[in-house]
Amino acid sequence: QVQLVECGGGLVQAGGSLRLSCAPSGSIYGITVMGWYRQAPGNQREVVATVGLDAGSPNYYADSVKGRFTISRDRAKNTMYLQMDDLKPEDSGIYYCHLRAYRNYWGQGTQVTVSS
């Protein structure tokens, strides 16, 4: 069964940067949605950013991360990235990558901790 494999979480000081990556373990066809979510303790999972898959479609960013996070996709490597700059303590949480094709795929989650 195809799984999404995430890498790149960790502990960083406020103002620092981290880069998350996500790649499927096999082929997934008919992808309609690609993005990153996060969940902080006691909070619901929330969308952070999604890739605009149609030609000319813009990427989407939650207001809280606009101007600091960048989502991207490398088709050749079949990998999705989330570059996170100027991190803040409120960005801490477990980050999940997500793909939707004929069903939803979720990564295993990677912990991001930003210290003040």
N, C-alpha and C positions, 0 to 999 in steps of 0.2 A: 504494500500500500504506500502510495506516495506521501511523503511528509515534507513539511517546511522546516528547514534547519536555519536557526538564527545564530549569529555571532556578534560580539562587539560590546556587550554591556560592561558595566564596571562602576568603580567609585571615582568621582572626580570632584574637584573643588568648584564652587560657583565661579562662573565666567569661563570655565573650561569647555572642552569639546569631546565628543564621542561620535563614533560612526558605527551604526548598526548595519548588518547585512542579512539577507534572507534569500535562500535558494531552495528550490524543490529538489527532493532526492530522485525524482524521475520526471517524466514529461507530463505536463498538464495542458490540455487543449481547451480552447473556448473560454479563455479568461475574460471576464467582464469587469472585475474589480480587483485592484491591487492597492494595498495600503498598510499603514501602521496604526495600531491602537496602543493605549496604555491604561494601566489600572493602578491607582494608588490605594493603600490600605484604607478600607472603609468606604471607598468610592466605587462607582460603577465603571466598567470599561468604557473608555471614550476614544473617539477617532482623533488621531493626531494629524494624519496627512494621507491623501490618496493620489495615485498617479492618474493623470488624464490619458486614457488609452486611445481615444479616437483622435484622428489627425486634427491638430489645432485645439484640442481640448486642454484647458489649463489644469495644472495640479491644484488640489485643494489643500488648504492648511487651516487648522483650528486657529482662532484668533490669538490664543495664548502662545502660539509658537511662530506666528508669521514674522518673517524677517530674521529668524534665528535658526530654523530648521529647513532642510532641503531634502525633498524626496526625489529619487532618481531610479532609473531602470537601465540595466545593461543587458540588451537583448542577446548579445553574443555570449555573455557569461550566464544568461538566464538568472540574473541576480537583481534584487531590489535593495536599495540602500536608503538609510536615513542619516544624513549628516546633521548633527546637533551641535550648534555653536552657542556661545554665551549662555551656558546652562545655568538654571536657577534651581534652588532647593525644591520648588514646587513642581519641577519636572521629574522628580524622583518617582519611581514606580516600576512595575513590570511592563515591558514593552513586547507587544505581540505583532508579528506580521500576519497578514491576511490576504488570501486570494479567494475569489469566487469564480467557479467555473460551473460545472453541473452540480457541484455542491460547494460548501464552504471548507476552506483549508485554513488551519491556524498553526502558527509556529508554537514552539514549546515555551516561549517567553524568555526574556532575558532581563535581569535586574539592572536598573540604572539608579544609582544613588548619587545625589549631588549634595555635598556638604557646604555649609555656609561659612 
